[in-house]
Every structure is written in C-alpha cells, then in structure tokens.
Amino acid sequence: MKKFDVHVCLVSDQAVPNFLPVLDKDFRPQEVVLLVTEQMQARAAALADVMRKSCGVKVRQLAVADAYDIARVGEQVFALLCDMDKDQVALNVTGGTKLMAIAAFAMFKEAGYPSFYFTADSNEVLLLDNNERLLLQPPKIKIEDYLMLYGYPARNKLQKQLVYPEWLPFAEELVRAHGSLGPELGRLNFEISQTDKRALKCKVPAGAVAHNMQYLLDLLAKNGLAQQQGDCLVFVDEEAKKYVAGGWFEDYVFQTAKSLPGVQDVALNVQIENAKEQVFQHNELDVLLLADNVLHVLECKTANFAKHEDKAEEALYKLESLKKLGGLRTKAMLLSYRELTGKIRNRAMGAQIGVIEQKDLSGMKTLLEKWANGR
C-alpha cells in the first residue's frame, strides 16, 4: 500500500478523518504536522495527545494566523514544504475550513506534493493527484480514545461489563412486563425517593393493582435485591437500592447495545470532564456506543414523563447538548420505560433525537440496531 512518512493535517471540529489514516498501521506516517488556527488549539492538543499515545508517532503543530487568509496559509505551507522530500509528505485535505483546505491543496499541487481525502463512511483514502483509492483497515477506535480526540476525557476507567450480572434477570422481567408494572414501579421509586440516601428501608408502596405490586415485591426477593418485612421493604445494600431506583434499566439497555452486530465498543455510566467551552453542564452519560466510528449517546429513564414533562424536557436538553460531544455525526436517543406524550415525541423529533418508549420495548434490540446502522 502507498504510504507517506509525513501527514500534514488541517485541524477542525472533526477529529476522526485526521486520526484514522494515522491509526492504520499500513498507512501510518512517522510524523504528523497539524495546521492549527487559534480557535482549534484545544482540539489540536487533544488530537496530538491521542496520536502520540495510540499510534506512537511524532506530532508537531504549526500555527495558522488566519484560516481565511489564503495567501498567508499558502506561504506557511510553502515554508513547511521546503524542508520535506516530495516523496515523503502528503496533505490530508479532509479537515479545516473550506478556504483553508483550498489554500493548502493549491500550494501542495503547485509544488508537486500529493494530497489525499479520507472518507470516514467507507474508510477509503482518495489520492487526489491520480484518483487512486486505498481501502484502510484501521483498528476499531475505543470510546475512551474517541472522547479524548474531542477533548472530553473520561474521569475514570470505563465500565464495559455489568457490575451485578446476577441482577439482570430482574431487569429483563421488568422489560417483559412493561405493559403492567409501570405504575407499581413508579410508586416504589417514589417511596425510595422519600428516604435518606444511605437508608436501606422504605415503605412498601400500595399498588394500583394489588397482584401486580405483589409480583414486583416477589421479583425483588427472587433476585436477591430486597425483602419485605412488615410494612417495610429492606434492600440488601445501597447498590441494590440504586439499582431498583433506575439502574436496572441502564444495565438492560447497555447489555442490549452490547449484543448488537457491528458495534465496536459500548460503555456504561461514563463520567467525563466538563468541556472547557461549557457547552453543557451534565457530565454523566448512561450508555455510550460506537458503531462505524460514530458516537451514539443513550439516555435511559424510568420516570413517568406523562406526569413530569419538565423532567422529559431536561433529558432532551441534555441530549441536545451531548450531541456536540463527538463531532457532527454524533447521534442521541432517549429510552423511556414509560409512555411519552405527543409533545415530548415531537420535541425529540425536532431535535433529531431518537426515541424508544414503552410500546417499543419488546423490539428494542431491532430498533437500536437500525438506529445505530443509520436506517
């Protein structure tokens, strides 16, 4: 495969097209030169850090005074090329502003240096001087590296396995019974919310349908989460209490996402550093998955949004903000154990946020697969 010792890259909000050609061992250069505007300094620093750590390449940055000053960009690129052999260096023209890309490409072409364009959808490199196409086969990007590329490092090692897999049958049964246990689960969650955070007891809720509530209590006991003692429900520990209060749904969605074909990485309860740009305030993400190098953000809720539309609005606002997390291709979805209102569905549709709600739960895996694959 044709390769170059040096890649010259134009830094923009889209980091993947610059990173993947470097990640591929057969196309990897020895050095990367980043052309960086003042606005892109943070992006460039994140990109350089991941390239060094994941690919072991040398990275240096060249400051671009004005991305819209074609003549000036051309001069800077020309000065850079004077020290480089034409057979050893190529321009990755995929990133940067359009004018910046035009200036850099024109300068490379005039000086007789090659340029290439990378298509993230097909992992192809198009050599612009002869229209030759190279199919790359880079390793799958991991979520932690992807977040780093966009300047949002994870606070801790990512969780990629269930902590309590023995409790998953409880979650699976709640999903199977989604049409009948919603009100009872809501009442139980209300009683849990009335207790101190560390308290292991709550009042046994009165069920809207008595036999449904008894079934829910039996499920808790059967799966080793809690036991009824008189008019109290006693949880085995704090983690069991948190699980019953909503963590079970996140676990179920995570395990379902993990089973999808073509998914390259999945993580649960991801905590990220706050963005320097203060784009959003929330920094805990229920489930993240990567498919075809596109980040998918999933927010999992068990609240009754029909009664609490303000909470639904808050969840949608959070997802809108988080769509900025991993570049323009990032996708977001709200998954609700309960039925949504028409207002919330329309709000999600208008924001291009996917929705899976109560009526869809039995077909969740199929719907998630279609969504992750862009269908």
Residue, then its C-alpha position, 0 to 999 in steps of 0.5 A: m500500500k502507498k504510504f507517506d512518512v509525513h501527514v500534514c493535517l488541517v485541524s477542525d471540529q472533526a477529529v476522526p478523518n485526521f486520526l484514522p489514516v494515522l491509526d492504520k498501521d499500513f498507512r501510518p506516517q512517522e510524523v504528523v504536522l497539524l495546521v492549527t488556527e487559534q480557535m482549534q488549539a484545544r482540539a489540536a492538543a487533544l488530537a496530538d495527545v491521542m496520536r502520540k499515545s495510540c499510534g506512537v508517532k511524532v506530532r508537531q503543530l504549526a500555527v495558522a494566523d488566519a484560516y481565511d487568509i489564503a495567501r498567508v496559509g499558502e506561504q506557511v505551507f510553502a515554508l513547511l514544504c521546503d524542508m520535506d522530500k516530495d516523496q515523503v509528505a502528503l496533505n490530508v485535505t479532509g479537515g479545516t475550513k473550506l478556504m483553508a483546505i483550498a489554500a493548502f491543496a493549491m500550494f501542495k499541487e503547485a509544488g508537486y506534493p500529493s494530497f489525499y481525502f479520507t472518507a470516514d463512511s467507507n474508510e477509503v483514502l482518495l489520492l487526489d493527484n491520480n484518483e487512486r483509492l486505498l481501502l484502510q483497515p484501521p483498528k476499531i477506535k475505543i470510546e475512551d480514545y474517541l472522547m479524548l480526540y474531542g477533548y472530553p476525557a473520561r474521569n475514570k476507567l470505563q465500565k464495559q461489563l455489568v457490575y451485578p450480572e446476577w441482577l439482570p434477570f430482574a431487569e429483563e422481567l421488568v422489560r417483559a412486563h412493561g405493559s403492567l408494572g409501570p405504575e407499581l414501579g413508579r410508586l416504589n421509586f417514589e417511596i425510595s425517593q422519600t428516604d435518606k440516601r444511605a437508608l436501606k428501608c422504605k415503605v412498601p408502596a400500595g399498588a394500583v393493582a394489588h397482584n401486580m405490586q405483589y409480583l414486583l415485591d416477589l421479583l425483588a426477593k427472587n433476585g436477591l435485591a430486597q425483602q419485605q418485612g412488615d410494612c417495610l421493604v429492606f434492600v440488601d445494600e445501597e447498590a441494590k437500592k440504586y439499582v431498583a431506583g433506575g439502574w436496572f434499566e441502564d444495565y438492560v439497555f447497555q447489555t442490549a447495545k452490547s449484543l448488537p452486530g457491528v458495534q465496536d465498543v459500548a460503555l456504561n455510566v461514563q463520567i467525563e470532564n466538563a468541556k472547557e467551552q461549557v457547552f453543557q453542564h451534565n457530565e454523566l452519560d448512561v450508555l455510550l456506543l460506537a458503531d462505524n466510528v460514530l458516537h451514539v449517546l443513550e439516555c435511559k429513564t424510568a420516570n413517568f414523563a406523562k406526569h413530569e414533562d419538565k423532567a422529559e424536557e431536561a433529558l432532551y436538553k441534555l441530549e441536545s447538548l451531548k450531541k456536540l460531544g463527538g463531532l457532527r455525526t454524533k447521534a442521541m436517543l432517549l429510552s423511556y420505560r414509560e409512555l411519552t406524550g405527543k409533545i415530548r415525541n415531537r420535541a425529540m423529533g425536532a431535535q433529531i433525537g431518537v426515541i424508544e418508549q414503552k410500546d417499543l420495548s419488546g423490539m428494542k434490540t431491532l430498533l437500536e440496531k437500525w438506529a445505530n446502522g443509520r436506517 
